[in-house]
Amino acid sequence: MAATPRLTKLDWERQLDTTLPLYGHRNWIVVADSAYPAQSKPGIETLVSGAGQLEVARKVLDAVNASRHVRANIYLDQELQFVAEKDAPGVTRYRSQLDDLLKNANKATMLHEQIIAKLDQVSQVFRVLIIKSELTIPYTTIFFELGCAYWPADAEQRMREAMPATSSK
């Protein structure tokens, strides 16, 4: 089995720039730590960036925010807030930097296995891009669930409520 090639900064950034216009609501972009596993579903593409995780996350966040068609709900591992500095040196600084990066983002925490289950379910139908980083602190993967930028959830709900109820016969 061939090893995943290490990409240069321009390669993974170019792949992100090429992929994001193709993606829409229900697609995901994952910025992973270095131990994140390669997944076997055909709809999941994994890149090895060779870059720092916050650098990759900043690029993804900036690209999503600059797009006209998508926005992101961001999921973080709930376990991260319980990782001790003595067990994972640098985690305290990382959490502070992550908070700064995502201070204006729509984010939520969930148990890692729950996020992976969501990702597994979504990847049966929709594409997922995983960009692995060089980070070696556990529970630091950042999951970007893309949604439509120009059709918010509250507009969808109002439209659904305005539609006449139909009964199945």
Residue frames as qw, qx, qy, qz and C-alpha x, y, z in Angstrom:
[[0.000, 0.890, 0.455, 0.000, 0.00, 0.00, 0.00],
 [0.415, 0.471, -0.020, 0.778, 1.43, 3.38, -0.98],
 [0.291, -0.453, -0.449, 0.713, 1.93, 6.01, 1.70],
 [0.147, 0.922, 0.359, -0.004, -0.03, 9.24, 1.54],
 [0.560, 0.353, -0.020, 0.750, 2.30, 11.82, 0.01],
 [0.271, -0.621, -0.293, 0.674, 3.18, 14.89, 2.06],
 [0.342, 0.795, 0.371, 0.337, 1.88, 17.94, 0.31],
 [0.340, 0.084, -0.124, 0.929, 3.51, 21.31, 0.13],
 [0.092, 0.462, 0.427, -0.772, 1.66, 24.33, 1.46],
 [0.316, 0.310, -0.334, -0.832, 0.70, 25.33, -2.05],
 [0.267, -0.059, -0.911, -0.308, -0.64, 21.84, -2.78],
 [0.118, -0.450, -0.835, 0.294, -3.08, 21.61, 0.13],
 [0.118, 0.514, 0.205, -0.825, -4.10, 25.24, -0.21],
 [0.270, 0.217, -0.576, -0.741, -4.66, 24.77, -3.94],
 [0.225, -0.228, -0.939, -0.125, -6.73, 21.64, -3.21],
 [0.013, -0.523, -0.622, 0.583, -8.82, 23.59, -0.68],
 [0.180, 0.461, -0.107, -0.863, -9.30, 26.45, -3.17],
 [0.282, 0.087, -0.767, -0.569, -10.36, 23.94, -5.84],
 [0.212, -0.287, -0.931, 0.075, -12.65, 21.92, -3.57],
 [0.051, 0.370, 0.520, -0.768, -14.51, 24.65, -1.70],
 [0.378, 0.239, -0.214, -0.868, -16.40, 25.98, -4.76],
 [0.446, -0.033, -0.827, -0.342, -17.64, 22.42, -5.39],
 [0.235, -0.254, -0.845, 0.409, -18.85, 21.98, -1.84],
 [0.338, -0.470, -0.205, -0.789, -22.18, 23.16, -0.49],
 [0.587, -0.406, 0.374, -0.592, -24.46, 22.51, 2.43],
 [0.964, -0.150, 0.128, -0.177, -23.94, 19.07, 3.98],
 [0.764, 0.403, -0.351, 0.361, -20.31, 18.79, 2.87],
 [0.645, -0.750, 0.040, 0.143, -17.65, 18.82, 5.58],
 [0.505, 0.641, -0.425, 0.392, -14.05, 19.98, 5.86],
 [0.817, -0.562, -0.084, 0.096, -12.05, 18.51, 8.72],
 [0.260, 0.758, -0.488, 0.347, -8.78, 19.97, 10.03],
 [0.930, -0.311, -0.192, -0.034, -7.25, 17.07, 11.90],
 [0.419, -0.749, 0.512, 0.043, -4.37, 16.36, 14.22],
 [0.259, 0.557, -0.753, -0.237, -1.57, 14.10, 12.99],
 [0.196, -0.087, 0.966, -0.146, -3.02, 10.88, 14.47],
 [0.659, 0.317, 0.200, -0.652, -6.40, 11.21, 12.76],
 [0.596, -0.010, 0.784, 0.175, -7.04, 7.95, 10.89],
 [0.201, 0.187, -0.606, -0.747, -7.34, 7.56, 7.15],
 [0.624, 0.230, 0.535, -0.521, -10.95, 6.67, 6.48],
 [0.333, -0.037, 0.859, 0.387, -11.98, 4.20, 3.81],
 [0.444, 0.670, 0.535, -0.261, -15.22, 5.65, 2.45],
 [0.545, 0.360, 0.431, 0.622, -14.95, 6.69, -1.21],
 [0.044, 0.893, 0.293, 0.340, -16.43, 10.15, -0.51],
 [0.492, -0.844, 0.084, 0.199, -13.68, 11.06, 1.95],
 [0.662, 0.586, -0.186, 0.429, -10.46, 12.60, 0.65],
 [0.645, -0.712, -0.008, 0.278, -7.52, 12.96, 3.03],
 [0.485, 0.746, -0.214, 0.403, -4.59, 15.33, 2.55],
 [0.716, -0.457, -0.169, 0.500, -1.44, 15.56, 4.66],
 [0.163, 0.977, 0.068, 0.118, -0.57, 19.23, 4.86],
 [0.712, 0.104, -0.226, 0.656, 2.75, 19.18, 6.68],
 [0.004, 0.556, -0.061, 0.829, 1.55, 22.43, 8.29],
 [0.014, 0.020, 0.687, -0.727, 0.48, 23.51, 11.74],
 [0.001, -0.511, -0.860, -0.015, -3.12, 22.84, 12.66],
 [0.016, 0.752, 0.348, -0.560, -4.06, 26.40, 13.54],
 [0.019, -0.414, 0.461, 0.785, -2.49, 27.59, 10.27],
 [0.036, -0.184, -0.879, -0.438, -4.63, 25.13, 8.32],
 [0.039, -0.636, -0.732, 0.241, -7.74, 25.97, 10.37],
 [0.005, -0.641, -0.057, 0.765, -7.23, 29.70, 9.79],
 [0.040, 0.204, -0.648, -0.732, -6.96, 29.13, 6.03],
 [0.074, -0.381, -0.898, -0.207, -10.13, 27.00, 5.99],
 [0.062, -0.688, -0.547, 0.473, -12.03, 29.50, 8.15],
 [0.004, 0.537, -0.178, -0.824, -10.92, 32.43, 5.98],
 [0.049, 0.017, -0.786, -0.617, -11.84, 30.57, 2.78],
 [0.075, -0.529, -0.845, 0.000, -15.29, 29.64, 4.09],
 [0.063, -0.710, -0.360, 0.602, -15.93, 33.16, 5.39],
 [0.002, 0.445, -0.366, -0.818, -14.84, 34.66, 2.05],
 [0.076, 0.205, 0.878, 0.426, -17.13, 32.40, 0.03],
 [0.388, -0.049, -0.074, -0.917, -20.53, 33.62, -1.07],
 [0.683, -0.082, -0.547, -0.477, -22.21, 30.24, -1.01],
 [0.758, -0.276, -0.581, 0.106, -21.30, 28.50, 2.28],
 [0.278, -0.701, 0.408, -0.515, -20.87, 29.14, 5.99],
 [0.568, 0.108, -0.800, 0.161, -19.78, 26.66, 8.63],
 [0.737, -0.606, 0.074, -0.291, -21.00, 25.22, 11.87],
 [0.363, 0.542, -0.705, 0.277, -17.87, 24.18, 13.71],
 [0.886, -0.418, -0.124, -0.155, -17.69, 21.18, 16.00],
 [0.139, 0.631, -0.680, 0.346, -14.94, 20.69, 18.56],
 [0.648, -0.124, -0.742, 0.115, -14.26, 17.63, 20.68],
 [0.551, -0.755, -0.071, -0.347, -15.78, 18.05, 24.13],
 [0.899, -0.267, -0.144, 0.317, -12.89, 16.03, 25.53],
 [0.503, 0.516, -0.134, 0.680, -10.41, 18.83, 24.68],
 [0.265, -0.763, 0.123, -0.576, -11.48, 20.92, 27.67],
 [0.836, -0.511, 0.145, -0.138, -10.49, 18.04, 29.98],
 [0.847, 0.290, -0.204, 0.396, -7.06, 17.25, 28.50],
 [0.542, -0.803, 0.019, 0.247, -4.48, 18.11, 31.17],
 [0.235, 0.895, -0.379, -0.001, -1.30, 20.06, 30.46],
 [0.428, -0.545, 0.721, -0.010, 0.78, 17.38, 32.21],
 [0.741, 0.165, 0.651, 0.024, -0.60, 14.75, 29.82],
 [0.573, 0.610, 0.385, 0.389, -0.42, 16.87, 26.66],
 [0.368, -0.495, -0.009, 0.787, 2.16, 19.66, 26.95],
 [0.066, -0.035, 0.389, 0.918, 1.03, 22.75, 25.07],
 [0.063, -0.538, -0.810, -0.226, -2.70, 22.05, 25.33],
 [0.143, -0.735, -0.412, 0.519, -3.39, 25.12, 27.49],
 [0.078, -0.469, 0.295, 0.829, -1.74, 27.45, 24.99],
 [0.025, 0.151, 0.820, 0.552, -3.46, 25.63, 22.12],
 [0.047, -0.657, -0.747, 0.089, -6.92, 26.06, 23.71],
 [0.092, -0.718, -0.146, 0.674, -6.27, 29.79, 24.14],
 [0.047, -0.306, 0.544, 0.780, -5.13, 30.17, 20.51],
 [0.002, 0.334, 0.881, 0.335, -8.12, 28.14, 19.28],
 [0.040, -0.731, -0.575, 0.365, -10.51, 30.32, 21.29],
 [0.045, -0.607, 0.147, 0.779, -8.98, 33.41, 19.68],
 [0.041, -0.079, 0.757, 0.647, -9.25, 31.91, 16.19],
 [0.158, -0.408, -0.844, -0.309, -12.87, 30.85, 16.60],
 [0.022, -0.270, -0.503, 0.820, -14.13, 33.73, 18.77],
 [0.419, 0.306, -0.012, -0.855, -16.69, 34.84, 16.15],
 [0.312, 0.090, -0.856, -0.403, -17.49, 31.41, 14.76],
 [0.798, -0.197, -0.007, -0.569, -20.66, 29.39, 15.21],
 [0.375, 0.332, -0.853, 0.146, -19.23, 26.53, 17.26],
 [0.822, -0.383, 0.059, -0.417, -20.36, 23.71, 19.49],
 [0.024, -0.453, 0.882, -0.126, -18.71, 20.91, 21.39],
 [0.921, -0.044, -0.097, -0.374, -19.69, 17.26, 21.24],
 [0.740, -0.376, 0.550, 0.092, -18.11, 14.01, 22.28],
 [0.005, 0.508, -0.698, -0.505, -15.54, 12.95, 19.69],
 [0.231, 0.109, 0.955, 0.151, -17.36, 9.69, 18.92],
 [0.347, 0.684, 0.545, -0.340, -20.63, 11.57, 18.31],
 [0.223, 0.765, -0.260, -0.545, -18.94, 13.89, 15.79],
 [0.082, -0.312, 0.876, 0.358, -17.29, 10.91, 14.07],
 [0.341, 0.370, 0.860, -0.091, -20.69, 9.18, 13.87],
 [0.347, 0.792, 0.206, -0.459, -22.19, 12.31, 12.22],
 [0.098, 0.665, -0.562, -0.482, -19.27, 12.45, 9.80],
 [0.242, -0.067, 0.951, 0.178, -19.61, 8.74, 9.01],
 [0.398, 0.575, 0.679, -0.224, -23.31, 9.14, 8.28],
 [0.278, 0.830, -0.039, -0.482, -22.81, 12.24, 6.13],
 [0.050, -0.558, 0.702, 0.439, -19.98, 10.67, 4.14],
 [0.501, 0.219, 0.836, 0.045, -22.32, 7.97, 2.85],
 [0.413, 0.766, 0.490, 0.055, -23.91, 10.59, 0.58],
 [0.153, 0.986, -0.043, 0.057, -21.79, 13.75, 0.67],
 [0.721, 0.394, -0.294, 0.488, -18.09, 14.44, 0.19],
 [0.568, -0.812, 0.024, 0.132, -15.71, 15.21, 3.05],
 [0.553, 0.639, -0.335, 0.417, -12.25, 16.77, 2.82],
 [0.746, -0.637, -0.029, 0.192, -9.85, 15.95, 5.66],
 [0.416, 0.752, -0.332, 0.389, -6.66, 17.98, 5.97],
 [0.831, -0.416, -0.230, 0.290, -4.21, 16.46, 8.44],
 [0.021, 0.930, -0.261, 0.258, -1.84, 18.75, 10.30],
 [0.534, 0.364, -0.640, 0.415, 1.36, 18.27, 12.24],
 [0.419, -0.554, 0.318, -0.645, -0.31, 18.82, 15.64],
 [0.550, 0.017, -0.825, 0.132, 0.28, 16.11, 18.25],
 [0.236, -0.064, 0.576, -0.780, -2.22, 17.11, 20.94],
 [0.014, 0.297, 0.949, 0.104, -5.26, 14.80, 21.35],
 [0.067, 0.705, 0.686, -0.170, -8.86, 15.82, 20.70],
 [0.101, -0.553, 0.068, 0.824, -7.95, 18.87, 18.66],
 [0.231, 0.268, 0.733, 0.581, -9.63, 18.06, 15.36],
 [0.244, 0.402, 0.172, -0.866, -11.83, 20.89, 14.05],
 [0.295, 0.362, 0.851, 0.240, -14.89, 19.83, 12.07],
 [0.201, 0.291, -0.092, -0.931, -16.46, 22.34, 9.65],
 [0.338, 0.458, 0.822, 0.018, -20.00, 21.34, 8.68],
 [0.046, -0.029, 0.316, 0.947, -20.90, 23.49, 5.69],
 [0.235, 0.637, 0.677, -0.283, -24.27, 25.13, 5.31],
 [0.341, 0.648, 0.433, 0.526, -25.82, 27.47, 2.79],
 [0.294, -0.169, -0.192, 0.921, -24.69, 31.08, 3.27],
 [0.184, -0.064, -0.219, -0.956, -27.62, 32.67, 1.49],
 [0.644, -0.343, -0.456, -0.509, -30.47, 30.56, 2.89],
 [0.089, -0.373, 0.713, -0.588, -30.43, 30.50, 6.69],
 [0.153, -0.181, -0.963, 0.131, -32.12, 27.83, 8.80],
 [0.190, 0.423, 0.534, -0.707, -34.77, 30.25, 10.07],
 [0.422, 0.370, -0.304, -0.770, -35.82, 31.07, 6.47],
 [0.329, 0.056, -0.911, -0.243, -36.06, 27.35, 5.72],
 [0.023, -0.285, -0.852, 0.439, -38.23, 26.86, 8.82],
 [0.322, 0.434, 0.209, -0.815, -40.58, 29.72, 7.86],
 [0.427, 0.275, -0.591, -0.626, -40.93, 28.33, 4.36],
 [0.253, -0.064, -0.965, -0.007, -41.70, 24.82, 5.68],
 [0.093, 0.369, 0.689, -0.617, -44.28, 26.21, 8.10],
 [0.366, 0.430, -0.051, -0.824, -45.93, 28.18, 5.28],
 [0.288, 0.133, -0.834, -0.452, -46.23, 25.09, 3.07],
 [0.774, -0.186, -0.030, -0.605, -49.56, 23.34, 3.24],
 [0.475, -0.305, 0.807, -0.172, -49.48, 20.11, 5.18],
 [0.648, 0.250, -0.558, -0.453, -49.69, 17.10, 2.94],
 [0.751, -0.254, 0.538, -0.287, -50.85, 13.72, 4.07],
 [0.113, 0.332, -0.883, -0.314, -49.44, 10.52, 2.70],
 [0.809, 0.100, 0.183, -0.549, -52.05, 8.20, 1.35]]
